[in-house]
Amino acid sequence: MAFYFATHVVHAFAQALEELKLEGGLQRRYKRYQSNQKQLASGMEHLGFKLLIDEKWQSPIITSFIYPTDDFDFQEFYNELKEAGFVIYPGKISQVPTFRIGNIGEVYRDDIARLLKAIEQIQNREKAL
């Protein structure tokens, strides 16, 4: 029996390993993800959002936020962020109305800062209405 690998998959895996190596390995990447998560959590709390998961249990992969008000319109918030170049996820993990934001991948401090700025601008527009 012969196995044939999809060339693009092998190439993508090799590229991912090279990028991991260039970043300094798993520990360095993990620290970047942790830094992203802490920056995001702190910024969102500053904007009035509450985290679903206590900091001691929080992973650096994805962060869940509780809707800020009972009349929070996730779909509108999602659409406005998508127009600004960001994609977030609905919260399907609890009985609490939440949404989630990923902290991993090609995401860096400047990306988190731009996201927080976009969210602040959305909030300011809503307050002006």
N, C-alpha and C positions, 0 to 999 in steps of 0.2 A: 504494500500500500504506500503510495507516495502522497506527501503533503505539499501543497502549494500555498505559499503565503501571498497575500495581496501586497504587491510592491509598495503601494502608497502607505499601507499600514506599517510596514517595517521601516520605511523612511520616516514616517511621523514619529514612531517610537524612538528611533535613533536621534532625531532632532530634539525630542523632549528630553532625552538623557543628556545630550550635549548642553541644552539650556540649563538643566539642573546643575550640571557640573560647573558651568560658567557662573552661576549664581552662588556657588560655594557649597553645594550639597543640600541634603535634606534639612539639616539643622538651620541653615541660613534661610531656606525657603519657609520653614515652619515659623521662624522668628518674623519674617515679613508678613506672613498671614496673621500672626498674633498682633503685630503692630497695626495692620489694617483694621482688624476687629476692634482693637482698643480705640483707635482714632474714630472709627465709625460710631461705636457705642457712645463715646464721650460727646461727639458732635451731635448725635441724635438726641441724647439726653438734654443737651444745651438747647436744642430746638423744641423741647417739650415732649419727646417720645419716651416711653418707658420700655425697658427690655423685658422680654418674657422670662428669660432664664437668668438666674442669679450668676454673677460674674464667676464665682468659684466653680460653676458647672459648665460655663460657656466654652464652646469649641471655637477655633479660629476659622472654621469652614463657612458657616452661615449664621447670621444673627436674626432673631425674630423680635419684632417690635409690636407692642399692643397698639391698637388704633387709639389715636389721641382723644377722640370724642365719640360719643354714640352715633353721631350723624356723619362720621368720616366716610367719604366716598372713595373706596379703594380704586375702583375702575378709573375714576377721574384722575386720581393721584398717579396711578400707573401710566395712563395715557400721557400726562404732562411730563413725567420723567422719561418716558420712551421718546417723546419729541425732543427732549434735551440730550438723548443719546444713552440713556440708562434703562436697564431692564431689571425689575424686581419681581418677586414671586408672592402669590397669595399664600396666606398661612393656612395650611391644612393639617396642622399637627396637634391642635388642642381645641378645647371648647371655647377658648378665648379668641376673640377676633384679632387676628395678627396678620402681618406681612413679613416677608423675609428678604434679606439682602445678603448676597454672597460676598465673601471676603477673599476669594482665592482666584487663581489664574493670573492673567496679565493685568493685575490690579496693583497699583502703587499708591503712595501717599498723595500724590497730586490728583489721582483719580478719585480717591475718597474725598479730598477737599472740594473737587468740582461737583461731586454728587451732593455733598452737604450744602454747597452754595445753591445748587438747583433746587433742593428741597426748601431752603430758606426763601428763595424767590417765589416758589409756589405758595408758601405760607403767607408771604407778604401780599401776593395778589389776592388770596382769599380774604385776608383781613380788610383789604381795600374795597371789597364788594359789599 
